[in-house]
Amino acid sequence: MFNKKSQLKFSLINQKTSFSKLIIFSFLLISLLFTFLLDLALGSVDIPINEVVKILLGQESEKATWANIILKFRLPKALTATLAGAALGVSGLQMQTLFRNPLAGPFVLGISSGASLGVALVVLTASVTTPTLLADLGIISDFSLVIAASLGAASVLGMMLVVSRRVQDTMTLLILGLLFGYATSAIVSILLQFSSKERIQSYIMWTFGSFAGVTWRQLVVLIPVILLSLFLAVLQSKSLNALLLGESYARSLGLTVQKTRFSIITSASILAGGITAFCGPIAFLGVAIPHLCRSLFNTSDHRILIPSVIIMGAILALIADLFSQLWVSQMVLPLNAVTALIGTPVVTWVILRRNSQKSFPS
C-alpha cells in the first residue's frame, strides 16, 4: 500500500515537472517569435509589427520601401542572428559537457583563432584603401572571406581531430586547444605588425562581429550547414548524458568514448567555425547560454537542454542585435561589446557559485 502511494506521489511530481517545463518551452517559443519580429521592426527606420507580418506573408505594405528594407536587409540579418545564437549555444553546451568544465566555450579548441588567421591572411595581404571590409577586398568575392575563415578554422580543427584520436584525457585536449589558439593568435599579431593602418582597421572591423554582413547568397550555405550540425547535436543527447557521469561510466554503458569525443568535437567545431566564418568571432554567448538554460529548467538532461539552448541562444542573439542598433542613435555598436555585457554577469555568477559550493560543501 505504501509503495503504491509512493509511486502515485512520484508520478504526480513528474507530471507537474513536465507540465512546468512545457510552459517554459512555450514561453520561450513565444519570446523567440516576438523578438524575431521586433528585430525586423526596429532600426534606423521603425516599421509597425503588423506591417512586418504582412510583408512576411507576402502581402502589400503601406510603403514599398518597408518591404525592401525587411526582405533585403533585416530578414537575412535576423535569420543569421537566430542561427548564430543557436549554433554558439549548442557548441558551448557540447564543450562544457565534453570537458566537464562550466567555463568551456565553443572557441576553446582555437576555432575562433584559426578563423581569425584565415581572415587576417586575406584582409591584411589584400590591396585595400577603404575601411569597409568587403569593399576593401575589391575583385575578391564576398565568399573569399568565408572560404579563408573556414580554411583557418578547419586547419585548427584538423589538428585537434588528429590529437583527439591519441589523447585520452579531455583536460589535456583542452590545454592543447588553448595552445593552438595562442599560436594562431600570435601569427595574426605578427601579420598586424607588418600591415598598413587601412588593412589593420579592416581586420579589426571583422573582429567586432556582425550579423548584418550575411547576404541571401551566403545564407544558402549557412542555413543547411547549421541545421544539419544542430540535428547531429540532438542525436548526441544520450551520449552527452552518459559523459556527464564520467568516461568510465560511459564505457560501462557500452559507449565508445573516443568515437563519441570525435563526433562531439566535429559537431561543435562546425557550429562555431561556420558562424565565425560568416559573422566574425562572437564571444560569451556560447559560455552563458547553457548556464541560463540549466538554471531555468533545473536539469542537466541534454534531451531538454539542447532544444532549450537552441531557442534561448536565438533569443539572446536577437536581443544583442537589437541592443547594438538601438543604444546610440544613428550608430551601430560592436556586437562583441553587447554580447560581453550579456555574458560577463553570467560567467561571474558561475565562478562565484562554484567557489561558494567549494567553500560550503553540502
N, C-alpha and C positions, 0 to 999 in steps of 0.2 A: 504494500500500500504506500509505504514511504517512498519507494523507488518510483512508483507511478506519479506521485505528487512532484517529486524532484524533476522527473523527465518533463512533466507538463510545465513546470515553472521555467525550466531551461528552454523549452520550446517557445514559450511566450516571450522570454527575454530575447531570443534570437529573432523572432518575428518583429519585435519592437525595434531592435537594432537595424534590421534590414530595411524596415519602413523609414527610419530616420535617415539612413544613407540614401535611400531612394529620393527622399525630399531634398537632400543636399545636392544630389546629382541633378535633379530637376531645376533647382535654383541656379546651379552653375550653368546649365544649358541656356536658361532664360537670360542670365547675365551675359553669356557669350554672344547671344543674338543681339541683345541691346547694345553692348559695347561695339560690336561689329558695325551696326547701323550708325552709332554715334561717331565712329571713326570716319565713316563715309560722309556724314552730315557736317561735321565741324572742320574748320580750317580757315584759310585766308578769306574764303567765301563761304558763309554759312548757308546751308541748304536745309529746308524743313524735312524732318524724317519721313513724313508721309509722301513727299516728293521723291525721296530716296527710294522708298519701297516701290513707287510707281515706275521709276526708271529701271529698277532691278527686274520688275515683272514685264518689262518691255512696252510699257505704256508711255504715252507722250507726257512730258512735264510742262510746267508753265513757261520755262525758259529753256531754249535749246542748248545754251551754254552749260546749264547744270548737268545735262546728260553727258556732255562732252567731258566735263570735269570728273564726274564719277566714273564713267566707263573707261576713260583713257588714263586717268591718273590715280584716283583714290581707290578704286576697286582692286587693281593689281597690288597697291601698297597694303591694303587691308588683308588681302589673301596671303601676301608674303609675311606679314606680322603674325597672322594666325598659324601658318606653317612653322615659322621660326620659333615661336613660343612653345608650341607642342613638341617640336624636334629637340630643342635645347633642354626642355624639362625632362623628357623621357631619357635623353642621353645622360643627363645628370643623375637621374634615378638609377640607371644601369650602372654607372660608375661608382656611386655610393654603395650599392649592394655588392658589386664585384670586389671592391677594395675594403668593404666594411668600414668605411670612413665617411662620417657625415659631412665633411668639408670637401670631398672629392667632387669635381665638376667635369663637364664634357670636354674641357680643354686640358685635362690633367695629363693626357698622353702626348702633349705637344702638338696636337692637331691644329690649334689656332696659330701657333708659331710657324708651323710648316706652311699653312695657307698664307700667312703674312710674308714669308720668304718668297713664295711664288709671285705674289703681287708686287713685292719690292723689286724683284728681278725684271718685271715688265715695266713698272712705273718709273723706277729710278734709272733705267737704261734707255727709256724712250725719249724721243725728242719732244719736249714739252715747252709750252710758252704761256699757258693759261692755268689758273688754279683749279679748274674743274676737271675731275678725274677722267671721265670718259671723253671729254673734249681734248684732254691732253694726249690721249692715245692716237689721235689723228686717224691715219689709214688703218690702224689696227682695230679690228672689230670689237664690239662690246664683249663678245664671247672670249676674246683673248684674256681678259682679266679673270673670267670664270675658269677658263682652262688652266691658267697659271696658278690660281689659288687651289684648284682641285689637285693639280700635279704636286704642289708643295705639300698639301695635306696627305696625299696618297703616299708620298715618299716616306714621311714620318710613320704613317700607318703601316706601310710595308715593313719597315724596320721593327716596329712594335709587334707585328704579327709573327715575324721570324723569331723574335726574342720570346714571345709568349709560348712558343712550342717547346722551348728549352728551360725556361724559368718556371718553377713550380710555385714559388712564393709570390703572392699577389702584392705584398708590400715592396718587394724587390722590383717588381714590374712597375709599380707606381713611381719609385725613385728613378728608374731608368727613363720613364716617360718624361719626368721633370727635367732630367739631364738632357734629353733630346730637345726639349722645348728651349732650354737655356742655350744650347748650341746653335739652334736655328735663329734665335733672337740675337745672338752675338754676331752672326753673319749679316743680319739685317742692319745692326748698328754700324758695322764696318762699311756696308754699302751706303748708308746715310752720310758717313763722313766724306765720301768721295762724290757726292751728288750735289747738284745745284739747288738753290733755295726753292725754285719753282717745283722741281721734282720732289723735294722733301715735303713741300706743302701738299702736293697731290697725294702722296702716300699717307700723310697724316690725316687728310680728309677721309680716306678709306678706313683708317683705323678707328674713326669716331663711330662707325656703324650707322647704317640707314636701311630702312625698308623701302624708301622711295625710288631707289635706282633700278629696281627689278621691273623689267618690261613683260608684256604678254608673251613675247617670244621666249624669254628666259623661263617664264612660269611653265611653259610646255615641258621643259626639262625638270624644273624643280618639283612640281607637284607630284608626278609619278614616283620620283626617287624618294621623296619624303614619305609619301603614303605607303609605299612598299616597305620601307625601313620601319615605319611605325607598326605595320602589320606583323613584321618579323619580331618586333619587341613584344607585341601581345602574345605571340606564340611562345615566348621565352618566360612567361609568367611563372609557371611551375618550377622551372629551373632556377629562377631568381629566388623564389620562396625557399627552395632547398638550400641555396648558398647562404641564406640568412643565418642558418644554424651551423655554418662551418663546412669546409670542404670534406672533412671526414664523414660527417653526417650525410652529405650529398652523395658521397661514394657508396655509403651503406644502402642508399635508396636505388643504387644501380646507375647513377648519373656519371657520365664520363666528363670529369671536371675540366680536363684540358680542352676538349672539343667545345664544351659549353662556354668556357672563357673566350675561346677563339671566336665563337659566334657572337657573344655579347660585345666584345671589342670591335668586331666588324660592324655590327649594327650601330653602336654608339658613335663610332668614327664617321660613318656615312652621314648620320643625322647631324652631328656637329660640323663636320667638314663641309657638307653641302650648304648649310646655312652660312658658314663663314665665307665660303667662296662667293655667294651671291650678295650677302648683306654686310660683310665685314665682321670682325671679331666682336661679338656681343657678350658682355660679361655679366656675371651674377645671376642671371635668370636660371641657368642650369643648376646652380647650388641652392637657390632659395625656394624654387617651386616645389621640389619633392618634400621639403620640410613643412611647407604650408599645408600640403595635402595630407601628410601623416598626422598633423595636428588636427586638421579639420575632420578627418574620418576616423581618427584614433585607431589606426590599423597599420600593419606592415605587409598586408597581403597584396601582392603585386597584381592580382586579378582585379582589385579595386583601385590600387594606386595608379596603374598605367593609364586607364581611361580618365581618371580624375586629373592626373598630371597633364594629359593632353588638353583637357578643357581649361584648367587653371592656367597653364602656360600660355594658351592662346589669349585668354582674358588679360593677363598681365602684360603681354607683349603689345596688345592693342591699347591698353591704358598708357604704357610707356610711350607709344607713338603719339597718342593724344597729348600727353604732357609735353612732349618735345616740341609740339606745334603751338600750344596754347599759352605757355607760361609767359612768353615775351612776344609782344605784338610785332608782326612783320619779320619775325626771325624764327629759325628752327634750331633748337638746342641739340647738341650732340647726343645721340641715342644712348651711348655708353654712360654719359653723365646721369641720365634719367634712370637707367637700369641699376646704376650703382646706388642711387638714392633709395631704390626699392629693395635691393638685395642686401645692402650693408646692415640695416637693422635686423634682418632675418639671420644673417651669419653671426652677428654679435650675440643674438639671443641663443643660437645653437651653442656657441662657445661657452657662454655663461651658464647655460643649462647643464652642459657636460661637466664643467668644473663644480657646479653645485651637487651633482649626483655623485661625483668622486669624493667630495668633502663630507657628504651626508649619505652614505650608502644605506639602502633600505634593508 
